[in-house]
Amino acid sequence: MSPRRSATEARNTRSVILDRGVRVASVEGLEGLTIGRLATDLGMSKSGLLGHFGSKEVLQLAVVDTAAGVFVHEVSDRATGVEPGLPRLRALCEAWISYLERGVFPGGCFFTAAVAEFDDREGPVREAVAGMIGVWRRDLTFQIRLAANAGQLPEDTDADQLMFELYGVMLSLNHSLRLDRDRVAADRARRAVTRLLGV
């Protein structure tokens, strides 16, 4: 086997492992993500799977990174090309609702679950989750400030407060969809966003 083919197969195997890992972790949590569990699910040996990651923590970090890529693709990227400020903020919120409504991850929002699991812990996995959430909050706040500066929102808009309230709407939506199986939750979230953005 050529080195190039071997490297390609290794990347493909790693991708399969991470895809499965994200699905497992979204339902059972990152702590439920073990080398043994994934090896069994994928019909691999533990040593073969361990060779791709080296430890459970490295696997968890890779899964968080993979989930972040999915979130960016499903939410942030859907607003690419939309005018910055209020139009982009609207587009981001609609993409966020759609991402939750469509159940992109089988267990609901991957990061909502990960925050609940790791918020009181210390270590690299917590920092990775917190970093992803922090970037997302920063991006939302930035668009709110742009909208206020452009006169698309009231000049005295408290950007941090509005971001907090939008974030709360999405947390409530995720819980309503997953815990209550509320079929009208997404419509409620859209009405809440419309009220908060004044559009």
C-alpha positions as CSV (number, residue, x, y, z in Angstrom):
1,M,0.0,0.0,0.0
2,S,1.4,3.4,-0.9
3,P,1.9,6.0,1.8
4,R,-0.6,8.3,0.1
5,R,-3.3,5.7,0.1
6,S,-2.5,4.8,3.7
7,A,-2.8,8.4,4.8
8,T,-6.1,8.8,2.9
9,E,-7.5,5.7,4.5
10,A,-6.4,6.9,8.0
11,R,-8.2,10.2,7.4
12,N,-11.3,8.5,6.2
13,T,-11.3,6.1,9.2
14,R,-10.8,9.1,11.6
15,S,-13.7,10.9,10.0
16,V,-16.0,7.8,10.4
17,I,-14.9,7.6,14.1
18,L,-15.6,11.3,14.7
19,D,-19.0,11.2,12.9
20,R,-20.1,8.4,15.2
21,G,-18.5,10.1,18.2
22,V,-20.5,13.2,17.7
23,R,-23.8,11.3,17.4
24,V,-23.0,9.3,20.6
25,A,-21.9,12.3,22.5
26,S,-24.9,14.4,21.5
27,V,-27.2,11.8,23.2
28,E,-25.1,10.2,25.9
29,G,-22.7,13.1,26.7
30,L,-19.0,13.4,26.2
31,E,-18.3,11.2,29.2
32,G,-20.3,8.4,27.5
33,L,-17.8,8.6,24.7
34,T,-15.3,5.9,25.3
35,I,-12.7,4.1,23.2
36,G,-14.4,0.8,23.9
37,R,-17.9,2.0,23.1
38,L,-16.8,3.5,19.7
39,A,-14.7,0.4,18.9
40,T,-17.7,-1.8,19.4
41,D,-20.0,0.4,17.5
42,L,-17.7,0.6,14.5
43,G,-16.4,-3.0,14.6
44,M,-12.9,-1.9,15.3
45,S,-10.3,-3.0,17.9
46,K,-9.7,-0.7,20.8
47,S,-6.0,-0.5,19.9
48,G,-6.9,0.4,16.3
49,L,-9.2,3.2,17.5
50,L,-6.8,4.3,20.2
51,G,-4.1,4.7,17.5
52,H,-6.1,7.5,16.0
53,F,-6.5,9.6,19.2
54,G,-4.2,8.2,21.9
55,S,-6.6,9.0,24.8
56,K,-10.2,9.6,25.7
57,E,-9.6,13.3,26.3
58,V,-8.0,13.7,22.8
59,L,-11.0,11.9,21.4
60,Q,-13.4,14.2,23.3
61,L,-11.6,17.3,22.0
62,A,-11.7,16.0,18.4
63,V,-15.4,15.4,18.8
64,V,-16.0,18.9,20.1
65,D,-14.1,20.3,17.2
66,T,-16.1,18.2,14.8
67,A,-19.4,19.3,16.3
68,A,-18.2,23.0,16.1
69,G,-17.6,22.5,12.4
70,V,-21.1,21.1,12.0
71,F,-22.6,24.1,13.9
72,V,-20.6,26.6,11.8
73,H,-21.8,24.9,8.6
74,E,-25.5,24.7,9.7
75,V,-25.7,28.1,11.3
76,S,-23.0,30.6,10.7
77,D,-22.3,29.7,7.1
78,R,-26.0,30.1,6.2
79,A,-25.7,33.8,6.9
80,T,-22.7,34.3,4.7
81,G,-23.3,37.0,2.2
82,V,-26.1,38.6,4.1
83,E,-25.6,42.2,4.9
84,P,-23.9,42.7,8.2
85,G,-26.0,44.1,11.1
86,L,-29.6,43.4,11.5
87,P,-30.1,41.4,8.3
88,R,-27.3,39.1,9.2
89,L,-28.5,38.9,12.8
90,R,-31.9,37.8,11.6
91,A,-30.4,35.3,9.3
92,L,-28.2,33.9,12.0
93,C,-31.2,33.5,14.4
94,E,-33.3,31.8,11.7
95,A,-30.5,29.4,10.9
96,W,-30.1,28.7,14.6
97,I,-33.8,27.9,15.0
98,S,-33.7,25.8,11.9
99,Y,-30.6,23.9,13.2
100,L,-32.5,23.0,16.4
101,E,-35.8,22.4,14.7
102,R,-34.3,19.9,12.2
103,G,-32.5,18.0,14.9
104,V,-29.1,18.2,13.2
105,F,-27.6,16.3,16.2
106,P,-29.7,13.3,17.4
107,G,-29.6,14.5,21.0
108,G,-30.5,18.1,20.2
109,C,-27.9,20.9,20.5
110,F,-24.5,19.3,21.0
111,F,-23.2,22.4,22.8
112,T,-26.1,22.9,25.1
113,A,-25.6,19.3,26.4
114,A,-21.9,19.7,26.6
115,V,-22.2,22.9,28.7
116,A,-24.5,21.2,31.1
117,E,-22.0,18.3,31.4
118,F,-18.8,20.3,31.8
119,D,-19.7,23.8,33.1
120,D,-18.5,23.0,36.7
121,R,-15.4,21.0,35.6
122,E,-11.9,22.0,34.8
123,G,-9.6,21.0,32.0
124,P,-9.2,21.1,28.2
125,V,-12.6,19.8,27.2
126,R,-14.4,22.4,29.3
127,E,-12.2,25.1,27.8
128,A,-12.9,23.9,24.2
129,V,-16.6,24.0,24.8
130,A,-16.4,27.4,26.5
131,G,-14.3,28.7,23.7
132,M,-16.8,27.7,21.0
133,I,-19.7,29.2,23.0
134,G,-17.6,32.4,23.6
135,V,-16.9,32.8,19.9
136,W,-20.6,32.4,19.0
137,R,-21.7,34.9,21.6
138,R,-19.0,37.4,20.5
139,D,-20.2,37.1,16.9
140,L,-23.9,37.7,17.8
141,T,-22.9,40.7,20.0
142,F,-20.9,42.1,17.1
143,Q,-23.8,42.0,14.7
144,I,-26.1,43.6,17.3
145,R,-23.6,46.5,17.8
146,L,-23.3,46.9,14.0
147,A,-27.1,47.0,13.8
148,A,-27.3,49.7,16.5
149,N,-24.6,51.8,15.0
150,A,-26.4,51.6,11.6
151,G,-29.7,52.7,13.1
152,Q,-31.3,49.3,12.4
153,L,-31.8,48.9,16.2
154,P,-32.2,51.6,18.8
155,E,-29.0,53.5,19.4
156,D,-29.1,52.7,23.1
157,T,-29.4,49.0,22.6
158,D,-27.6,47.0,25.2
159,A,-25.8,44.5,22.9
160,D,-24.8,42.2,25.7
161,Q,-28.3,42.1,27.1
162,L,-29.9,41.5,23.7
163,M,-27.5,38.7,23.0
164,F,-28.3,37.2,26.4
165,E,-32.0,37.2,25.7
166,L,-31.6,35.7,22.2
167,Y,-29.4,33.0,23.7
168,G,-32.1,32.3,26.3
169,V,-34.7,31.9,23.5
170,M,-32.6,29.2,21.9
171,L,-31.9,27.4,25.1
172,S,-35.6,27.3,25.8
173,L,-36.3,26.1,22.2
174,N,-33.8,23.3,22.6
175,H,-35.4,22.2,25.9
176,S,-38.9,22.5,24.6
177,L,-38.1,20.4,21.5
178,R,-36.1,17.7,23.4
179,L,-37.8,17.5,26.7
180,D,-41.4,18.5,25.9
181,R,-41.6,17.4,22.3
182,D,-43.3,20.7,21.7
183,R,-44.2,20.9,18.0
184,V,-44.9,24.6,18.1
185,A,-41.7,25.5,20.0
186,A,-39.9,26.7,16.9
187,D,-42.8,29.0,16.0
188,R,-42.7,30.4,19.6
189,A,-38.9,31.0,19.2
190,R,-39.5,32.9,15.9
191,R,-42.1,35.1,17.5
192,A,-39.7,35.8,20.4
193,V,-36.9,36.7,18.1
194,T,-39.2,39.0,16.1
195,R,-40.2,40.8,19.3
196,L,-36.7,41.2,20.5
197,L,-35.4,42.5,17.2
198,G,-38.4,44.7,16.6
199,V,-39.0,43.3,13.1
